[in-house]
């Protein structure tokens, strides 16, 4: 049986190095087969996942030898972190490795909404030349509201400053004296104030019980009329029916979503609206980010299996199961 099970795609030099030292089972479709996944993890010491594999308490119970779970990415909503910690398992993730790529796609979406580039491209390719149809707006002088001012939110705001945008930030875990806020010349405000003042709202929140459905009808109705909304974080923080309602009413002037409440989604009204840009959760999908993510998770898994502490642990860096064994 394998030392390491990888239930989603993985490639690159770091992955090959891992395979040269350990018995690795890679099945990029294994996340779709929970019974087979549970069977394959019975004697493995490490499990590497992305965002599709549901690492539940039942799956953890099916892997009594498991020492470390590697999450190739930053979000942990698909991993039962509390149960894994109680079981003495290290959870290693990649908190910074894809941040630049996500920030860049957030800026790309911002530009594509302000200047309707995708719609103009489709129309022009269909044989038209309708310049007046695609009047846009400048980002210069506008206010960007960052919901969740962590690493990705910070990097997005840094890039927006280069366009001459003013920055508002909402993050209940930051205080007004935070040095990064000072660097951004950002104003830390409550969420309702941010929504009322921002011309563009960019969401960078994890999916937690507290954030699920946070952007709902009540919150969209508080937005500055015609403001643009971008979500490159987690789909579950947005109530999609309420967003559709706000878009159709003109409260939200346009939306760009890289993430959805269910992935892949069942096509609905969002897919029919002309002022909506949808992408299939590709924010972190650059060659550079994926190389960094793969290297970080593979090297950290190897460290733990070699008896060394994790350098990217969510909490405990050493598996308590190791001491028990």
C-alpha positions, 0 to 999 in steps of 0.5 A, spaced: 500 500 500 502 507 498 505 511 503 502 517 500 495 518 496 494 524 492 487 524 490 487 530 485 492 532 479 499 533 481 505 534 477 512 537 476 519 536 479 517 536 486 512 531 485 517 527 481 522 528 487 517 525 492 515 519 488 523 518 487 523 517 495 516 514 497 511 510 494 506 514 491 499 513 489 496 519 484 489 518 481 486 525 479 479 522 479 480 519 486 476 525 489 470 523 485 470 516 488 469 516 496 469 509 497 475 507 493 479 513 496 477 510 503 480 504 501 486 507 499 488 511 505 487 505 510 495 504 510 497 511 508 501 516 512 500 522 508 494 524 503 495 530 499 488 534 496 486 540 493 479 543 494 475 537 491 476 532 496 472 532 502 477 530 508 471 528 513 471 525 519 469 518 516 475 519 511 480 520 517 477 514 521 479 510 515 486 512 515 489 510 522 496 510 520 495 517 517 500 522 519 499 528 515 494 532 510 497 536 505 492 541 502 495 544 495 492 551 496 490 556 501 482 554 503 481 549 508 473 548 508 474 541 505 478 539 510 475 537 517 481 541 521 478 540 528 477 533 527 484 532 524 487 536 529 484 532 535 486 525 531 494 528 532 494 529 524 498 535 521 495 539 516 500 542 511 497 548 506 500 553 502 498 560 505 502 564 500 504 560 494 498 562 489 496 569 492 500 573 487 496 569 481 489 570 485 490 578 486 492 578 478 486 575 476 482 580 481 485 586 477 483 582 471 476 581 473 476 589 475 478 591 468 474 587 464 468 589 468 470 597 468 471 596 461 467 591 458 472 587 454 469 580 454 463 583 451 466 587 446 471 581 444 465 577 443 461 582 439 467 584 435 468 577 433 461 576 431 462 581 425 460 588 429 464 594 430 460 598 435 464 602 439 459 606 442 456 600 445 462 598 450 462 605 453 466 603 460 469 607 466 476 608 469 478 605 475 482 611 476 479 615 482 475 610 484 474 606 491 476 599 492 473 595 498 477 589 500 473 584 504 478 580 507 485 584 508 489 578 508 495 576 503 491 576 497 486 582 499 493 586 501 496 584 494 490 586 490 489 593 494 497 594 492 495 593 485 489 597 485 493 603 488 497 603 481 491 605 478 490 610 482 484 607 486 483 609 494 482 603 498 477 601 504 478 594 508 473 590 512 477 585 516 474 583 523 481 580 525 485 587 523 486 593 527 487 600 525 494 600 526 496 594 522 502 596 518 500 593 511 493 598 512 498 603 513 502 601 507 496 601 503 493 608 506 487 604 507 481 606 511 479 600 516 471 600 516 465 596 518 462 592 512 456 596 511 460 602 510 465 599 505 459 597 501 456 604 501 462 607 499 466 602 494 465 603 487 468 596 486 468 590 492 473 585 491 471 579 496 477 575 499 474 571 505 475 564 507 468 559 507 466 559 515 460 558 518 461 566 520 462 568 512 457 563 509 452 567 505 455 573 508 454 577 501 446 576 501 440 581 499 441 585 505 448 586 504 447 587 496 442 592 497 447 596 502 452 597 496 453 603 492 448 603 486 452 600 480 458 598 484 462 592 481 462 586 485 468 581 484 469 574 488 475 570 487 475 567 494 469 562 496 463 561 492 459 560 499 460 567 502 455 569 496 448 568 496 447 567 488 440 568 488 440 574 491 446 577 487 442 575 481 436 579 484 441 585 485 444 585 478 437 585 475 435 591 479 441 595 477 443 595 484 450 591 482 452 594 476 456 588 474 459 581 477 465 577 476 465 570 479 471 565 479 468 561 485 461 558 486 457 555 491 457 549 488 462 547 483 461 545 478 455 549 478 448 547 475 447 553 469 442 558 472 440 565 471 447 568 472 450 564 466 444 568 462 446 575 465 450 580 460 453 584 466 456 577 469 463 574 468 464 567 470 470 563 470 471 556 473 475 557 479 482 558 475 484 564 480 490 560 482 491 556 475 498 559 473 504 556 471 508 559 477 503 559 482 502 551 481 509 550 481 510 554 488 504 550 491 506 543 488 513 544 491 511 547 498 506 541 499 511 536 496 517 538 500 513 539 507 510 532 506 516 529 505 519 533 511 513 530 516 514 523 513 522 524 515 520 526 522 521 533 521 516 538 523 512 541 518 514 548 516 507 550 513 502 547 518 496 550 520 497 548 527 501 543 530 507 542 526 509 535 529 504 529 528 502 526 535 500 520 532 508 519 531 509 519 538 503 514 539 506 509 534 
